[in-house]
Amino acid sequence: MEFAFSPEEELWRQEVRDFLDAELPPEKAFNHEFVEDDELWEFAREFTRRVGRKGWIGLTWPTEYGGLGRPLTERLIMAEEFALRDAPFVNMIGYGLAAGTLLVGGTEEQKRRFLPEIARFEEFWAEGLTEPGSGSDLASLTTRAVRDGGDWLISGQKTYTTWGHRADVMYLAARTDPDAPRHRGISIFRLDLTLPGVSFSRLDNLGGGRQNHTYLDNVRVPGDMLIGEVGKGWSYIMNAFYAAGGVSARHAELQRMLGAVLDHCKTTVRGGRPLVDDPGVRSRLAELALMVETERLLAYESLGDALNGRTPAFAGALGHVVHKEHQPLFAQLVGQIVGPLGQLSAGSRWAALGGDAEAWYRASYANHAGGTSQVKRMVLATRGLGLPR
């Protein structure tokens, strides 16, 4: 079976490539989850604003909310090209989770107020879901939101708040009804991080990036910052990804990495011959290529589900499980190919792939965002296969 895009879609791909050629110098490309260089981050913000000025942040959203109303396939193509260049396209919580929730459950006033702001990248959103005592089990969160006149008073703690120290607002899940079943008492708020009672403490992850503990001490939040209806938070979170035009292009990220490894193998000589001529290396390269193609097929299947209104197989968890388990395996195979020099980080003259091999390995064991592979396997088993928990 061959997957091909239409001539019009390929013209769109070329438009995206032309934009990246003009706006993204290779030395400014970086993984914004695990790099804290302030100069690179300043570029990332400006780059994302330029994407917004093109209208591409809200590419698939309705035009009345700041979008362009373009097809979801074009969003996938854009995501592929951005991933192939390692483009620092920031604010994924804003244009993904927050925008999706607004489109699914926000009031008309909220959609018209907040979606255009997200589409122009006027606010940076962080995520407030995970808590110290609940890990990836979102339904067990204990952060409380209590009505006080027309406002809400919110208290609790969040953790693993990626980009919290750079963000303006938070997509916050809080329990508004402690007596309701676990999945039904959760509501979503837009939390201004400059409000009194909000504080952070630093949490450095093994991948090299900074996350945060977030403390909420009786924070007074205006009533109109409740997104959608009270108690519908779980449903909003589960449906937000597709609503915002979210499509995965993780395969393109792996494809970029494979291309760099392949170039290294063609130009590096070991034992008097290029690495690419070594049967053991070729076998490992084949394994890497199979991972890329597996994830590409899963991404295209996900796109087909979204385009045709099909419920994703295995509750949509299969792609997440595969990618999370591919990441460390991919990095380990790269390490076997490049050898001990793959342990050296950027800055060393001897570092394999300019230090990328070490950075990929480091990032591979910090891939807990969105839930670990074990949690995703549980979702696959319980919600996808109907097995008992």
N, C-alpha and C positions, 0 to 999 in steps of 0.2 A: 504494500500500500504506500502511496506517495502523497504527502501533504503539500499542497501548493497554495500560494496566495494569488489573488486576482491581480491583473495589471494595475488597477487603481490602488490596491493595497501596497503593491511594490513601489508605486510612486510616493505614497505616504512614507514608506520606509526610507526612501531616499531623502525626503524632506527632513525627516528626523536626523538622518546621518549628516546632512548639510548643516543643520543647526548645531550638532555636536562638534563638527569640524570647526565651526566658527566660534563657539562659546566655551569649549572645554579643552584647554591645554592639557596634554598628557600628564604633566607634572602636578596638576591640580586634581587628578582623579584619586579618590581614596574611599576606604570603607568607613562611613561615618558612624558605624556602631562601635568601632574599636579604636578610633583615632581621636585624640583630644587636642591636636595642634590648632591653636586659636586662629592662625593665619589661614589655614585650610578651611576652617569653619566659617570664617568671614567670606571666603570665596563661595562656599557651599550655599550660604544664605543668599548671596547675590545671584548665583547661578539659578537657584530655585525661583527667585523673583523673576528672572528672565523667562523661565519656563511658564510662570504664571502670566506674564505679559503676552505670551503667545496664545493663552487660553487653554494650555494643555494640562494644567493641574486638574481642572474639571472637564477634561476632554469629553467624557460620556454623559455628563450631567445635563439635565434640562437647561435650555438657554435662559429661562426666567430666573434661574438660581446661579447664574454666572458661568454656566457650562457651555459647551459647543454642540451637545447632542449628537456626538459622533458614535459610530459603531464600536462595540466592545472589542472586536478584532483589531481595530486600530490601537486600542489601549495595550493589547498584548504586544503588538509590533513595537510600539514605543517602549514598553518595558524591556523587551528583548534588546533593543539597541542601547538603551541606557545601561543595562547590565553588562553588555559586551564592552562598554567603555568605562565601567566602574564609576559612573556619573554620581556625584554627591547630591542626589535629589532628596532633600530632607523634608521632614514633617509628615512622615507616613501615617502617624496617628491622626493627624488633622485630615489629610485627604483620603484616608482609609476608614478607620474606625469612627471618627467623629462625623465625617461627611456621610458615611453610610447610615449611621444612626439618625442623623437629621433627615435624610431622605426617606428612611423607613418610618420614623415615628415623630419627627419634629413637627411643631406647629407651623402653619404657613408663615407666620411672622418670624419664627426662628430660622426657617429655611432661607427666607429673603434677607435676613440680617446676617447670618453666620456663614452660609455657603459661599457667597461672593467674597467674603473676607478670606476664607480658606483658599479659594481659587486664585486670589492675588497674593497669597502668602503674607498676610498682614499680621497673623498670629502664629506662633509656634506652639503646637500641642504636645504634651507628654501624656503618658498613660498611667492611670491610677487604678489598677485592678488587683495585682498580687499583694498579699499580706504576709507578714512573718509567720503567722500560725496556720495559713491555709495553702501556701505553696501554689501549685497550679490548679487547686480545687477551688475555682471561683465561687461556687455556690456556698462555700463555708465562710465567706468574708464576714467580718464583724464590725467594720466601720459603720457608724450610725449617723443617720440624718433624721433630725426631729423637727417637726414644724414649730415655728415660733412666730405667731402672727402671720404675716405674708412672706416671711423668710424661712430658711432652713438653718439649723445649727448642726454642724458636722464635726464629729470627733472620731479619731482612729489613727491607724498607721498603715501606710503602704510601703512596699519595698520593691527592689529591682526597678526603680523608676528611671528608665533610660531617658537621657536628654532632659531630665527634670531641672537641672541647673542651667539649662539654656532656654527653657520653655517660658512662655507667657501664661498659658492656661493648661488645665489638666482635664482629661476625659476621666471622670471619677465615678466609680461604682460604689454605692453605699446602700446599706440596708435601711429601708424606710418602714418595714413592717416585720418586727422580730417574731411575730406569731404565725406568719404565713409559711407555707412550705418553702424549703431552702431556695428553690429556683424562682419563686414568685414574689419575694419580698424585696427585690433589688431594684433600685432606680439609678438613672444616669444624670450626672450634673456636669455643667461647664463651670470649672472652678478657676477663678482668677488667682494666680499664684502670688500676687502681691497683697492679698488680703491679710489682715491681722490674724495670727494664729497658725499660719502656714510656715513650716520650717523644714530644712533638709539637713541630713548628714551624709557625708561622702561614703560611697560603697564602690570600691574598685573591683572590677571583675578580672578573671584570669585571662581574658582575651586582650586586655590592654586598655579597655574603655572604662569610663566612669559611669556608674549608676548611682542611685541615691536611696536612702531611707527618707520617706516623706511623713512628717508629723502634722496632724490636724487637731488643733486644740480649740474646740468650740468655735469653729470658723463660721461666721454668719454669711450665708449665701442668699442673694435675692431669689425670690420665688420664680422669676422668669428664667432662671438658669437651670431649672429642671428641664431636661430634654425629653419631650414626649410625655407619656403618662406615668403616673406613680406605679411602681411594681412591675413595669414591663422591661426592665433593664436586661434581663437574661435573653429575652427574645430579640431585643435590639442588637445585642452583641453578636448573637449567633447569625443574624441576617445582614449585618452591616457590611461585610466584606464584598458580597456580590452587588449590593445596592449602590456602592460607591464606584462601581466599575473595577473592582479589584480582580486582577488576574496575576497569576504567578509566572515569573520568568526566571526562576531559579536555575533552570537548565542553561540559560544564557550565561549566567555567572560561572557555572562549571565549564561551559564551552570556552569562555575567555581564559580560565585557568589552564585548561587542557592545551589551548593554543600556545600559551607561554611555555608549558612543559615540553611540548613537542618541538618548539623552536630551540629550546635548551638542548634537547637530545640530538638535534641535527647539527648543532655547532660545537658541542662539547666532545672532546676525544678522551677516551679512557682505554688504556691497554692497547693503544695504537690504532683504534678504530672509533668512529662516531658512536655515541651511546645508542642511537636509533638502530644500529645494526646488531646490538646485543639481543639475543632471543628472550632473555629474562625481562629486559626493559620493554621490548615490544609486547610481551604478554601483559605487562602491567599497564602499558598505554592502552591496550585493547580493553582492559577492565575499566579504565577511566572513561573511554569512549562509550562503553555500554551504559555507564551511569548517566552520562549526558543524554543519550538517546532515550533511556527509560524515563528520565524526568521530563524530557521534551514531550513524549507521548502522553504522560500524565497531565501536563499543562494544557495540551491541546484537547484532551478529553474534558478537562475542567471547563475550558472555553466552550466546547460543544454543549456541555450541560447547561451553562449559563445562557447561551444563545437560544437553546430549545426548551428552556424551562424545566429541565429534568432535575430531579433530586440527586445530588452527587452520591455515588456509590460509597458505602462504608462511612456514611455521615461526613464525607469530605475529608476524612482523616488520613486516607492512604497516601496522598502526596506529601503530607507533612511527615508521616512516619518515614517514608522513603528518603526524603531530603535530609532529615535530621540524622538518619543512620548512614547516609552516604557521606555526609560532611567529614566525620573523623576517618572513615575508611579511605576517602579520596586523599586526605592529607597524609595519611600513613603510607599510601602507595606512592605519592609524590616523594616522601622521605626516603623510601626504598630505592627510588629511581635516582635521586640526586646524591644520596649518600650522606655522610656525616656533615658535609658543608651546609646541608639543609637545616641544621640546628642554629646557624648563625643568623643574627637579625640584621636588618637594614643598617647601613653604616659601616659594616665590615667589608673590606675589599674582597674577601673570600666567600661572602654569603651567596649561596645558590639562588638564582633567580632574583638577584638584588635584594634578598631578604624576604621575598614573597613566600617561599616554602615554609619558613619559620612562622610568618604571620598567619598563613592559612592553618597551620597546625594549631597555633595558639587560639585562633578564632573557633576552630572546630570543636574544642571542648568547652566553649562558652556559649553554646547554641541553645540555651534554655528558653529563649524568648518565645512566648506563645505556648509554652508547655514543653516539657521534655519528651523524648521519643516514647518513654514508658507511659506517660500520660496519654499521648496520642494513640498508642496501642490500646489503651483501656477504652478510649472513645471509639476506636474502630471495632473493638470486640463487643462493647455493650450497646452502642447506638447503631453500629453498622451490621453486626451479626446477631444482635439480640441475646448475647450471652449474659449470665448473671455477673454482677460486679464482685 
